[in-house]
Amino acid sequence: MTTTETPDILHRILDYSARADPYPLYAELRETPVALQEDGSYVISAYRELTGILHDPHLSSDVRHLSRPMAAAEARTTPSFINLDPPEHDRLRRLAMRHFGPPHTPGLVTGMEPDLTAIVSGLIDHFAGKQQIDIVDDFAYPFPVTVICHLLGVPREDEPQFHVWVNAVIDSLDYDPKTDPKEKLDNGMQATTDLREYLGGLLEQRHGRPGGDLLTRLANDDGPDGRMTDDEIVSTANLLLIAGHETTVNLITNGMLTLLRHPRVLQRLRDEPDLIVPLVEELLRYEPPVHIIPWRAAYSDITVADTVIPKGSQIMLMLASGSRDPDRFHDPDRFDPDRQDNQHLGFGSGIHLCFGGPLARLETQIALTELVRRLDRPRLVADPPPYRPSPILRGPIHLHIEQSQ
C-alpha cells in the first residue's frame, strides 16, 4: 500500500518537538509501510519491508546518485565505503576490516577490554565529590572519543578541534533547504573539508613507518586486495572518527536514561552483571542511536510490499520504527532485557551492517555496568532531557543526574 497522506507525519517526526519521543509518530507512519512523499521520495517504516530492502541489491547507498545538497559536496571527494555499493564497497570494507576484526585481527576488540575498563574507571573516579554529573560531557563523550583516537592514532590533544568539526558535520546531515539557513550546510561542508585535510596531514606522517594504529596499518598494508589510496584511507578514517564515537555517545546516554527510567532493571543489572549483554541488545532495539537512514536510492525499479519504487527514487529508511514494529516484536514499547529472538535494526542490516558494532557493544556494556555499580542512587535532574537537534543520530545533548553524597 502506498499513499501520499503521510508527509505531515514525517514532518512531525523530523521537527525538533518530536525528538524526546518520536515513537507514537512512528506507529502512525507504520500504518503505511511504504509511503510516497510529495517530492517523489519514499519512506519505509515497517520491519519486514525494511529488512527486505536492506538486503536488496537494487538499493544503492552511493551518495553520488542523489541530488541532495550534501551529496554534491561529497561527490567531489572520495566517499567512504558506507556510501558506496559493491564491488567498491566490498573491497574497501575488507581492507579496513583486516585491521579491525575477524578474520585477520580477531582479538582486537576483545583484547581492548582491560583498557576500556580502565578508561571508564578513571572517568567515574572524577565523579567523586560531585552531586550533579552530566553523563554526556563527563562520561559518554570522552570515553569513546578516547578509544577511537587511540585506535586511529589521532593525538588526544587535537580532540577539541575535531569535536567542533564533527558537530558541524552531524548538524548538517538533516539540512532542509526549506527551513534551515544555508549557513548550516556551509558549516558542515567546510567542516568536512577541514577534517579531511587534518586526517590527510596525519596520514602523510605514516607512510613507510612502523606503528600499531589504524592509520599506519592502512598506509602500509599490501594485502590481497591491494592498498587503499590516500584518499580512500582519509575517507575511511573520517567515517570511523565520526561514527566511531558519535553513535556510541548516544547509545551509552540513551542506555543510562533508559535504566534510570526503569529502576527495577537498573537494580537487577547491579545484582546480575551478566544481564548486560542482552540488555544492550534490547537497548539497541528500544532506544537506538541511529534512527533514520535518510539517503538511499533505487538502482532500478524495486517492489516493496506490492509498491513499485521507480528507478532513481530517493528512499528514507526508518530503522527505529522497524525495531518497534508490533508485527515483529511482542509488546515493542516495553523495555525487556529478557526478550528472545531480538533481531533489531539498531546497527542496520545487510552489507552495511555497522562496521564498528562489536566495539560499540563492548564499550556500552562496560560503561553501563560500571556506572550502575558505582553511582550511588542516581536520579534524573530533568526528564525528558534536552536532545540533540538531529532526528537521524538521536540522543540527549546533556543528561544531568544527581547522586547521593
C-alpha positions in Angstrom: 0.0 0.0 0.0 1.3 3.4 -1.0 -0.2 6.8 -0.2 0.7 10.5 -0.3 -1.1 11.1 3.0 2.0 10.7 5.3 4.1 13.8 4.6 2.6 15.5 7.6 3.6 12.6 9.9 7.2 12.7 8.5 7.4 16.4 9.0 6.3 16.0 12.6 8.9 13.3 13.1 11.7 15.5 11.8 10.5 18.5 13.8 12.5 19.0 17.0 9.3 18.9 19.1 9.2 15.2 18.5 12.8 14.5 19.4 12.1 13.4 23.0 9.5 10.8 21.9 9.1 10.0 18.2 7.7 6.5 18.8 4.0 7.3 18.7 4.6 9.0 15.3 6.5 6.0 14.1 3.4 3.9 14.9 1.3 6.3 12.7 3.8 6.0 10.0 3.8 2.2 10.0 0.2 2.2 9.0 1.6 2.9 5.5 4.8 0.8 5.4 5.9 2.2 2.1 4.8 5.9 1.8 5.2 8.1 -1.2 6.1 11.7 -0.3 5.2 14.9 -2.1 8.7 15.2 -3.5 8.6 11.8 -5.1 10.7 10.1 -2.4 9.6 7.0 -0.4 9.6 6.4 3.3 9.8 2.8 4.6 8.9 2.2 8.2 7.9 -1.4 8.9 10.3 -4.2 10.0 9.6 -6.7 7.2 9.8 -4.1 4.5 13.0 -2.6 6.0 14.8 -5.9 6.3 13.8 -6.8 2.8 15.1 -3.7 1.1 18.3 -3.6 3.2 19.2 -6.9 1.6 18.1 -5.9 -1.9 21.0 -5.4 -4.3 19.0 -2.8 -6.2 19.1 -0.4 -3.2 22.0 2.0 -3.7 24.0 3.6 -1.0 26.2 5.6 -3.3 25.6 9.3 -2.4 26.7 10.3 -5.9 23.4 9.0 -7.2 21.5 11.5 -5.1 20.5 15.1 -5.7 20.6 16.4 -2.1 22.9 19.3 -1.4 25.4 17.4 0.8 25.7 14.7 -1.9 27.1 17.3 -4.3 29.8 18.2 -1.9 30.6 14.6 -1.1 30.8 13.7 -4.8 33.9 16.0 -5.0 35.7 13.7 -2.6 36.3 10.0 -2.3 33.2 8.6 -0.5 33.7 6.3 2.5 32.6 2.7 2.0 29.3 3.3 3.8 28.3 5.5 0.9 29.4 3.0 -1.9 27.9 -0.1 -3.5 29.6 -3.4 -4.4 32.2 -4.1 -5.6 33.9 -0.8 -4.4 32.2 -1.1 -1.0 33.2 -4.7 -0.5 36.9 -4.1 -1.4 37.3 -1.1 0.9 35.4 -2.7 3.8 37.6 -5.8 3.5 40.7 -3.7 3.6 39.5 -1.8 6.7 38.3 -5.0 8.4 41.8 -6.6 8.1 42.9 -4.3 10.9 39.7 -4.1 12.9 38.4 -7.5 13.4 38.0 -11.1 12.2 39.4 -13.0 10.5 42.8 -11.1 10.4 42.7 -9.4 13.8 40.1 -11.5 15.7 41.2 -10.4 19.1 41.4 -6.7 18.6 38.1 -5.7 20.2 38.0 -8.3 23.0 41.7 -7.6 23.8 40.8 -3.9 24.5 38.5 -4.8 27.4 41.1 -4.1 30.1 42.0 -0.7 28.6 38.3 0.2 28.1 37.6 -0.7 31.8 40.5 1.4 32.9 39.3 4.4 31.0 35.7 4.0 32.3 37.0 3.7 35.9 39.1 6.8 35.6 36.2 8.9 34.3 34.0 7.7 37.1 36.7 8.4 39.7 36.3 12.1 38.7 32.7 12.0 39.8 33.8 11.8 43.5 32.5 14.8 45.4 30.2 15.9 42.7 26.5 15.9 43.5 25.5 16.6 39.9 27.0 14.9 36.8 26.4 15.3 33.1 26.6 11.8 31.7 27.3 13.2 28.2 30.0 15.8 28.9 31.6 14.0 31.8 31.4 10.4 30.6 29.6 9.3 27.4 31.6 11.7 25.1 35.1 11.4 26.5 35.1 7.6 26.7 34.5 6.6 23.1 36.4 9.5 21.7 39.5 8.5 23.7 39.1 5.0 22.3 38.7 5.9 18.7 41.6 8.4 18.9 43.8 5.7 20.2 42.7 3.2 17.5 43.2 5.6 14.7 46.4 7.3 16.0 44.8 10.7 16.4 46.6 12.9 19.1 44.2 13.2 22.0 45.2 16.9 22.4 43.6 17.6 19.0 40.2 16.3 20.1 38.7 19.8 20.9 39.2 20.9 17.3 37.8 17.8 15.6 34.9 17.8 18.1 33.8 21.2 16.6 34.2 19.7 13.1 32.2 16.5 13.9 29.4 18.6 15.5 29.1 20.7 12.4 29.0 17.7 10.1 26.4 15.9 12.2 24.3 19.1 12.4 24.3 19.4 8.6 23.1 15.8 8.0 19.5 16.8 8.3 19.8 20.0 6.4 16.5 21.1 5.0 16.7 23.9 2.4 13.1 24.9 3.0 13.6 25.7 6.7 17.4 25.8 7.6 19.7 28.7 6.9 22.3 28.0 4.3 25.0 28.6 6.9 24.2 25.3 8.5 25.0 23.5 5.2 28.1 25.6 4.6 29.4 24.9 8.0 29.0 21.2 7.5 30.7 21.3 4.1 33.6 23.4 5.5 34.0 21.1 8.5 34.1 18.0 6.2 36.9 19.7 4.2 38.8 20.7 7.3 38.6 17.3 8.9 39.7 15.5 5.7 42.7 17.9 5.4 43.6 17.2 9.1 43.5 13.5 8.6 45.4 13.8 5.4 48.2 15.5 7.3 48.3 12.8 9.8 48.4 10.2 7.1 51.4 11.8 5.4 53.4 11.1 8.5 52.6 7.4 8.5 53.9 6.2 5.1 56.9 3.9 5.4 56.9 4.0 9.2 56.1 1.2 11.7 53.2 1.6 14.1 50.2 -0.1 15.6 47.5 2.5 14.9 44.9 2.0 12.2 46.1 4.9 10.1 49.6 3.5 10.0 48.5 0.0 9.2 46.3 1.2 6.3 49.0 3.4 4.9 51.5 0.5 4.7 49.3 -2.6 4.1 49.7 -4.6 0.9 47.0 -7.3 1.3 45.3 -9.5 -1.3 43.1 -6.6 -2.3 46.0 -4.2 -2.8 46.4 -1.0 -0.9 44.0 1.8 -0.3 44.8 5.1 -1.9 45.4 8.0 0.4 42.0 9.5 -0.4 40.4 6.2 0.5 42.3 6.0 3.8 41.2 9.5 4.7 37.6 8.7 3.8 37.7 5.5 5.9 39.3 7.3 8.9 36.8 10.2 8.6 33.9 7.6 8.8 35.4 5.8 11.8 36.2 9.0 13.6 32.6 10.3 13.3 30.7 7.1 13.5 33.2 5.6 16.0 32.2 7.9 18.7 29.0 9.8 17.8 26.8 6.7 17.8 28.4 5.3 20.9 27.9 8.5 22.8 24.1 8.3 22.0 24.0 4.6 22.8 25.6 5.0 26.3 23.5 8.1 27.1 20.2 6.5 25.9 21.2 3.5 27.9 21.7 5.4 31.2 18.5 7.3 30.6 16.5 4.1 30.0 17.9 2.5 33.1 17.0 5.5 35.3 13.5 5.3 33.9 13.4 1.6 34.8 14.8 1.4 38.3 14.0 -2.3 38.7 16.0 -3.2 35.7 18.8 -0.9 37.0 18.8 -2.7 40.3 18.7 -6.1 38.6 21.8 -5.2 36.5 23.6 -4.2 39.7 22.8 -7.6 41.2 23.3 -9.6 37.9 26.1 -8.1 35.9 25.8 -10.8 33.2 22.5 -9.2 32.3 24.4 -6.5 30.4 24.8 -8.5 27.2 21.1 -9.0 26.4 20.3 -5.6 28.0 22.5 -3.8 25.4 20.8 -5.7 22.6 17.4 -4.7 23.9 18.7 -1.1 24.2 19.7 -1.2 20.6 16.1 -2.1 19.7 14.3 0.1 22.2 16.4 3.3 22.1 18.9 3.0 19.3 21.5 5.7 18.5 20.7 5.7 14.8 17.0 6.3 13.9 17.0 7.1 10.2 19.0 6.3 7.1 17.8 9.3 5.1 19.5 8.8 1.7 19.3 5.7 -0.3 18.4 5.4 -4.0 16.8 2.7 -6.2 19.2 1.4 -8.9 16.2 0.0 -10.8 12.6 -0.4 -10.1 12.1 -2.1 -6.6 8.9 -3.8 -5.4 8.3 -3.4 -1.7 5.0 -4.5 -0.1 3.3 -4.5 -3.5 4.6 -1.0 -4.2 6.9 -0.3 -7.1 9.5 2.2 -6.2 10.7 3.6 -9.6 14.4 3.6 -10.6 16.2 6.7 -9.3 13.8 7.4 -6.4 15.2 8.6 -3.1 14.4 6.2 -0.2 14.4 7.0 3.6 14.7 4.1 5.9 13.1 4.5 9.4 15.2 1.9 11.3 14.0 2.8 14.8 10.4 2.5 13.7 11.1 -1.0 12.4 12.6 -2.0 15.7 9.3 -1.0 17.4 7.1 -2.8 14.9 4.4 -4.9 16.8 4.2 -7.3 13.8 7.8 -8.4 14.6 8.2 -7.7 18.3 5.8 -8.6 21.1 4.9 -5.6 23.2 7.5 -3.5 21.4 7.2 -0.4 23.5 8.2 -2.3 26.7 11.9 -2.4 27.6 12.6 -6.0 28.2 16.2 -7.3 28.5 14.9 -10.9 28.6 13.4 -10.5 25.1 14.1 -13.5 22.9 15.0 -13.5 19.2 15.9 -9.9 19.3 16.9 -9.3 15.7 16.7 -5.5 15.9 17.8 -2.9 13.4 19.9 -0.9 15.8 23.1 -1.5 13.7 21.2 -1.7 10.4 21.3 -4.9 8.3 22.7 -6.3 5.1 26.1 -5.4 3.6 26.2 -2.1 5.5 25.7 -3.7 8.9 27.6 -1.4 11.3 31.3 -1.9 10.9 32.1 -0.8 14.5 29.2 -2.7 16.1 31.3 -5.1 18.1 33.3 -2.3 19.6 30.2 -0.1 20.4 28.6 -3.1 22.1 31.6 -3.7 24.3 32.1 0.0 25.2 28.4 0.2 26.2 28.4 -3.0 28.2 31.4 -1.8 30.2 30.2 1.7 30.6 26.7 0.9 31.8 27.9 -1.9 34.1 30.4 0.4 35.8 28.0 3.3 36.0 25.3 1.2 37.7 27.8 -0.4 40.0 29.5 2.7 41.2 26.9 5.5 41.2 25.1 6.0 44.5 21.3 6.2 44.0 21.5 8.2 40.7 18.5 10.3 39.8 17.5 12.3 36.7 17.5 16.0 37.1 15.2 16.6 34.1 13.0 14.1 32.2 12.9 14.4 29.3 16.4 15.8 28.9 17.4 18.2 26.2 18.1 16.4 22.9 20.5 16.9 20.1 19.0 18.6 17.0 19.3 15.7 14.6 16.5 13.2 14.2 19.0 10.9 12.4 21.5 10.3 15.2 19.2 10.7 18.1 20.3 11.2 21.7 20.4 13.7 24.6 22.8 16.6 24.3 23.0 16.6 28.1 21.9 14.1 30.7 22.2 15.6 34.1 21.9 13.2 37.1 22.3 13.6 40.8 23.9 11.1 43.1 23.8 10.8 46.9 26.8 12.2 48.8 
